[in-house]
Each structure stands twice: as C-alpha cells, then as structure tokens.
Amino acid sequence: MRTCGLRRSRYRGLARTHVQHVLTAMARNLIRLADWFDTTPTTPRRDSNFRTLCTNTGLITP
C-alpha cells in the first residue's frame, strides 16, 4: 500500500478513483511478479541438522 500510494486518491469522484485503484493494483501485481521471478535468494539458507549430519558422515558431498 505504501509503495504505490493506495491510501490516498488524487482524484475526486468514484469513477476516476476506481480507475486509479485498478491501475495501482495492476502495478502492484507486476511488482509482485518481478519479485517472484527474481530467483536470487535474499539471505543464504543454512543447512538443516540432517544435511549437516549426512555431510559429516560422508553420505553426501557438500
């Protein structure tokens, strides 16, 4: 809501406000799609206890 300015309408009247809300929702969905397609993880994942155990015993290679 903050990034696209959905809290405040810049127009008076229901029709123009509705168009603004529809366009804002479309823009927000495009932002969400772009974030979803971005495959780089934001933080590195840590290994689970099971994976650490398997790596230490030599069952799998790191």
C-alpha positions as CSV (number, residue, x, y, z in Angstrom):
1,M,0.0,0.0,0.0
2,R,2.8,2.4,0.8
3,T,4.9,1.8,-2.3
4,C,2.1,2.6,-4.8
5,G,0.2,5.2,-2.8
6,L,-3.1,3.3,-2.5
7,R,-4.1,5.1,0.7
8,R,-4.8,8.5,-0.9
9,S,-6.7,9.2,-4.1
10,R,-5.5,12.0,-6.2
11,Y,-8.9,12.4,-7.9
12,R,-12.4,13.4,-6.8
13,G,-15.2,11.2,-7.9
14,L,-15.9,7.5,-7.8
15,A,-15.1,6.7,-11.5
16,R,-11.6,8.2,-11.6
17,T,-10.8,6.8,-8.1
18,H,-11.8,3.4,-9.3
19,V,-9.5,3.6,-12.3
20,Q,-6.7,4.7,-10.1
21,H,-7.2,1.8,-7.8
22,V,-7.4,-0.7,-10.7
23,L,-4.1,0.7,-12.2
24,T,-2.5,0.7,-8.8
25,A,-3.5,-3.0,-8.3
26,M,-2.1,-3.9,-11.7
27,A,1.2,-2.1,-10.9
28,R,1.4,-3.9,-7.5
29,N,0.8,-7.2,-9.2
30,L,3.6,-6.5,-11.7
31,I,5.9,-5.7,-8.8
32,R,5.0,-9.0,-7.1
33,L,5.6,-10.9,-10.3
34,A,9.0,-9.3,-10.7
35,D,9.9,-10.3,-7.1
36,W,8.7,-13.8,-7.7
37,F,10.7,-14.2,-10.9
38,D,13.8,-12.9,-9.2
39,T,15.4,-16.2,-8.3
40,T,18.4,-14.9,-6.2
41,P,17.7,-15.6,-2.6
42,T,17.9,-12.6,-0.3
43,T,19.6,-14.5,2.5
44,P,21.7,-17.6,2.3
45,R,20.0,-20.7,3.6
46,R,21.6,-22.6,6.4
47,D,21.9,-26.4,6.3
48,S,19.4,-28.5,8.2
49,N,20.6,-30.7,11.0
50,F,20.0,-33.7,8.9
51,R,22.1,-32.4,6.0
52,T,24.9,-31.4,8.3
53,L,24.9,-35.0,9.8
54,C,24.9,-36.5,6.3
55,T,27.8,-34.3,5.2
56,N,29.9,-35.0,8.3
57,T,29.4,-38.8,8.0
58,G,30.3,-38.7,4.3
59,L,26.9,-39.8,2.9
60,I,26.7,-36.8,0.7
61,T,29.2,-34.3,-0.6
62,P,28.8,-30.6,0.2
